[in-house]
Amino acid sequence: MQSIPFDSLPCAQACRRVDFDCVEVCEATRSGGRLLLVSGITQWADLRVTLEPFTYHEMPDFWVIEVVGRLIGRGLPALVDFCAALPLEGIQGRQGIEIVGATKSERRILNAK
């Protein structure tokens, strides 16, 4: 099997960055770590929103986390609230994280615990 660089693979057509309204970093009660919560409103009832961190060879200043929507149906129009969560264990740059949506991004500086 021939090794192909990941970034040369074709992009998926059912996935897109989506915008968000609110970002919150809170302490997770069970694990004791931090939890990233991102919320907003989508325009499709069958859009599932997840938080997808980039992969790095070296630690960046701000670790990029994309807000990604995946259509799991035909794209039924409806305004739907979403809230996506991601444990931040092992996902933090030297200064913090950067949440990236379709048209905006926000940085959060995370101090060491």
C-alpha positions as CSV (number, residue, x, y, z in Angstrom):
1,M,0.0,0.0,0.0
2,Q,1.4,3.4,-1.0
3,S,1.7,6.1,1.6
4,I,-0.2,9.3,0.7
5,P,0.2,12.5,2.6
6,F,-3.0,13.3,4.6
7,D,-3.3,16.8,3.3
8,S,-3.3,15.6,-0.3
9,L,-6.5,13.5,0.2
10,P,-9.8,14.9,-1.2
11,C,-11.9,17.0,1.1
12,A,-15.3,15.6,2.3
13,Q,-18.3,17.3,0.8
14,A,-20.6,16.7,3.8
15,C,-18.5,18.6,6.3
16,R,-18.0,22.4,6.7
17,R,-16.8,24.8,9.3
18,V,-19.8,26.4,11.1
19,D,-20.0,29.5,13.1
20,F,-20.7,29.6,16.9
21,D,-22.0,32.1,19.3
22,C,-20.5,31.2,22.7
23,V,-17.2,29.6,23.9
24,E,-16.7,28.4,27.5
25,V,-13.8,26.6,29.1
26,C,-14.8,25.0,32.4
27,E,-13.4,22.5,34.9
28,A,-14.7,19.0,34.3
29,T,-16.0,17.6,37.6
30,R,-15.1,13.9,37.0
31,S,-11.8,14.0,35.3
32,G,-10.5,17.2,37.0
33,G,-9.4,18.5,33.6
34,R,-10.8,21.3,31.5
35,L,-13.8,21.0,29.1
36,L,-14.4,23.2,26.1
37,L,-18.0,24.0,25.4
38,V,-19.0,25.7,22.1
39,S,-22.6,26.6,21.3
40,G,-24.6,28.3,18.6
41,I,-27.5,27.9,16.1
42,T,-27.4,25.9,12.9
43,Q,-29.7,26.3,9.9
44,W,-30.2,22.6,9.4
45,A,-32.0,20.0,11.5
46,D,-29.7,17.2,10.4
47,L,-26.4,18.9,10.9
48,R,-24.2,17.4,13.7
49,V,-21.6,19.7,15.1
50,T,-18.3,18.5,16.6
51,L,-15.1,20.1,17.8
52,E,-12.1,18.9,15.8
53,P,-8.5,19.7,17.0
54,F,-5.7,20.0,14.6
55,T,-2.7,17.7,14.8
56,Y,0.7,19.2,15.4
57,H,4.3,17.9,15.3
58,E,5.4,20.7,17.6
59,M,3.4,22.5,20.2
60,P,1.9,25.7,18.8
61,D,1.3,28.9,20.7
62,F,-2.5,28.4,20.2
63,W,-3.9,24.9,19.4
64,V,-6.6,25.3,16.7
65,I,-9.9,23.6,17.2
66,E,-12.4,23.7,14.3
67,V,-16.1,23.8,14.8
68,V,-17.3,21.3,12.1
69,G,-20.8,20.5,10.9
70,R,-21.6,17.2,9.2
71,L,-24.8,16.7,7.3
72,I,-26.3,13.3,8.1
73,G,-29.3,13.8,5.8
74,R,-30.5,16.0,3.0
75,G,-30.1,19.3,4.7
76,L,-33.5,19.9,6.3
77,P,-33.9,23.7,6.9
78,A,-34.6,24.5,10.5
79,L,-33.0,26.7,13.2
80,V,-31.5,24.3,15.8
81,D,-29.4,25.1,18.9
82,F,-26.2,23.1,19.3
83,C,-23.7,22.6,22.0
84,A,-20.5,20.6,21.4
85,A,-18.0,19.6,24.1
86,L,-14.4,18.5,24.0
87,P,-12.1,17.5,26.9
88,L,-8.9,19.6,26.6
89,E,-6.6,17.0,28.1
90,G,-3.5,17.1,25.9
91,I,-5.0,19.7,23.6
92,Q,-3.4,23.1,24.6
93,G,-0.8,25.3,23.0
94,R,1.9,27.2,24.9
95,Q,-0.6,30.0,25.4
96,G,-4.0,28.4,24.9
97,I,-6.5,27.4,22.2
98,E,-8.1,29.0,19.2
99,I,-11.6,28.0,18.2
100,V,-12.3,28.5,14.5
101,G,-15.7,28.7,12.8
102,A,-16.8,29.6,9.3
103,T,-16.3,33.3,9.6
104,K,-14.7,34.0,12.9
105,S,-12.3,32.6,15.5
106,E,-11.7,33.2,19.2
107,R,-8.6,32.6,21.3
108,R,-8.6,31.6,24.9
109,I,-5.5,31.9,27.0
110,L,-5.3,29.0,29.4
111,N,-3.0,29.3,32.4
112,A,-1.3,26.2,33.6
113,K,-3.2,24.4,36.4
